[in-house]
Amino acid sequence: MTTSLSSLDHLLASPAPVLALAPMQDVTDLPFWRLMARYGGADLYYTEYFRVTPTSCLDKQILASITQNPTGRPVIAQMIGNDIPSLVRTARELSNQPIAAIDLNLGCPAPVVYRKCAGGGLLRDLPRIDGILGALRESISGKFTVKTRLGFESERTIEALLPLFAKHKIDLVTVHGRTVLQMYQGGIRHDLIGMAATFLPCPVLANGNISTPSDAETTLANTGARGLMIGRGAVRNPWIFSQIREHFTGRPITLPTGRQVLDYIHDLYETVCDPSMAEFKGVQKMKKYANFIGEGINRDFLHAVRRVESKDSLFALCREHLEHGKALALAPSAQGIF
Ligand SMILES: Cc1cc2nc3c(=O)[nH]c(=O)nc-3n(C[C@H](O)[C@H](O)[C@H](O)COP(=O)(O)O)c2cc1C
């Protein structure tokens, strides 16, 4: 783990806000990272989660994003699970890899995960989290980070979680400012992310609904966080990290034109759809991304893209909406913020 450690320290020592690409299962994979890096890129990348059970071994495709990291930036490996011996074993295996830190997922809202008391489900059982963090802290000699939501049902759970993160000397905490039951609905509680940033001795990354440089500025100002983690906003707008850097250094923000967005969608197809993949599978995979991108284009595009069935119809639709030279902010129209 030591090789990249200094790069994370270096990142945290610089005065600029740390900009991380969020982990997104089946979305932010190795090909997607390669594409992101070409469009300006994040400062820090989180892997999709490694599922950890008594019989698990490291997923080869996720591992490849570490061993073949194409970004030139530090990588944090994320684990999800609740079985302490398995988590400790996996953390030891990951420690041999060129990673900057090991992260524990305390936020996944998928019922199939939380019903097994993993991811966001652990937020219903704080003594169990205490035990897991203690065991992992003891076994991880490098950096150990956590990505959490505010709580399972109640936002106030964060108040009891923060002392646990401090007790176990977590090195960096990312807070997605919603509860598990909120899934992706509802405003982001900047005030509660701010409480984490004030309470914890370690850096905090604020996460949730950051789609524009202005969102980035508001989130940092409202929370006092050390940096930002961006997921869907980066799929929608791969220029977002560059735009935020432009904004914070007082330069004009470069917005892409419709044609540049069209080129991005072509690039995405070429990058994330393996040539050996059947067209139908490729189109299904593209729809995952287009669902986020469409929110930044318009409602008609979004509605239609969910129904395309071939590569030709996908790109005909994209040309219809994007073959123009007007600048696009690529932000969804309404996002609530407390
Ligand atoms: C399709 C999808 C997959 C996700 N997979 C993960 C994951 O593997 N690990 C994780 O910690 N969070 C995961 N998340 C949550 C994101 O990392 C992030 O916290 C959430 O999308 C809010 O940030 P955003 O508004 O910038 O997208 C996922 C979210 C989505 C939409």
The ligand as an SDF file (V2000), in Angstrom:
LIG
                    3D

 31 33  0  0  0  0  0  0  0  0999 V2000
  -25.3730    3.1640  -10.1560 C   0  0  0  0  0  0  0  0  0  0  0  0
  -24.7380    3.5270   -8.8450 C   0  0  0  0  0  0  0  0  0  0  0  0
  -23.7930    2.6750   -8.2830 C   0  0  0  0  0  0  0  0  0  0  0  0
  -23.1890    3.0010   -7.0560 C   0  0  0  0  0  0  0  0  0  0  0  0
  -22.2390    2.1610   -6.5300 N   0  0  0  0  0  0  0  0  0  0  0  0
  -21.6070    2.5080   -5.3700 C   0  0  0  0  0  0  0  0  0  0  0  0
  -20.5340    1.7160   -4.8320 C   0  0  0  0  0  0  0  0  0  0  0  0
  -20.1020    0.6910   -5.4090 O   0  0  0  0  0  0  0  0  0  0  0  0
  -19.9730    2.1260   -3.6560 N   0  0  0  0  0  0  0  0  0  0  0  0
  -20.3840    3.2630   -3.0100 C   0  0  0  0  0  0  0  0  0  0  0  0
  -19.8530    3.6020   -1.9560 O   0  0  0  0  0  0  0  0  0  0  0  0
  -21.3760    4.0310   -3.5030 N   0  0  0  0  0  0  0  0  0  0  0  0
  -21.9700    3.6950   -4.6630 C   0  0  0  0  0  0  0  0  0  0  0  0
  -22.9200    4.5230   -5.1880 N   0  0  0  0  0  0  0  0  0  0  0  0
  -23.2100    5.8200   -4.5340 C   0  0  0  0  0  0  0  0  0  0  0  0
  -22.2990    6.9350   -5.1320 C   0  0  0  0  0  0  0  0  0  0  0  0
  -20.9480    6.6660   -4.8590 O   0  0  0  0  0  0  0  0  0  0  0  0
  -22.6570    8.3120   -4.5580 C   0  0  0  0  0  0  0  0  0  0  0  0
  -22.5170    8.2730   -3.1710 O   0  0  0  0  0  0  0  0  0  0  0  0
  -24.0950    8.7340   -4.9080 C   0  0  0  0  0  0  0  0  0  0  0  0
  -24.3540    8.5100   -6.2770 O   0  0  0  0  0  0  0  0  0  0  0  0
  -24.3320   10.2210   -4.5780 C   0  0  0  0  0  0  0  0  0  0  0  0
  -23.3980   11.0210   -5.2510 O   0  0  0  0  0  0  0  0  0  0  0  0
  -23.7630   11.8030   -6.6320 P   0  0  0  0  0  0  0  0  0  0  0  0
  -24.9860   12.6350   -6.3500 O   0  0  0  0  0  0  0  0  0  0  0  0
  -22.5350   12.6520   -6.9050 O   0  0  0  0  0  0  0  0  0  0  0  0
  -24.0270   10.7600   -7.6600 O   0  0  0  0  0  0  0  0  0  0  0  0
  -23.5440    4.2070   -6.3990 C   0  0  0  0  0  0  0  0  0  0  0  0
  -24.4870    5.0610   -6.9690 C   0  0  0  0  0  0  0  0  0  0  0  0
  -25.0870    4.7470   -8.1760 C   0  0  0  0  0  0  0  0  0  0  0  0
  -26.0890    5.7040   -8.7690 C   0  0  0  0  0  0  0  0  0  0  0  0
  1  2  1  0
  2  3  1  0
  2 30  2  0
  3  4  2  0
  4  5  1  0
  4 28  1  0
  5  6  2  0
  6  7  1  0
  6 13  1  0
  7  8  2  0
  7  9  1  0
  9 10  1  0
 10 11  2  0
 10 12  1  0
 12 13  2  0
 13 14  1  0
 14 15  1  0
 14 28  1  0
 15 16  1  0
 16 17  1  0
 16 18  1  0
 18 19  1  0
 18 20  1  0
 20 21  1  0
 20 22  1  0
 22 23  1  0
 23 24  1  0
 24 25  2  0
 24 26  1  0
 24 27  1  0
 28 29  2  0
 29 30  1  0
 30 31  1  0
M  END
$$$$
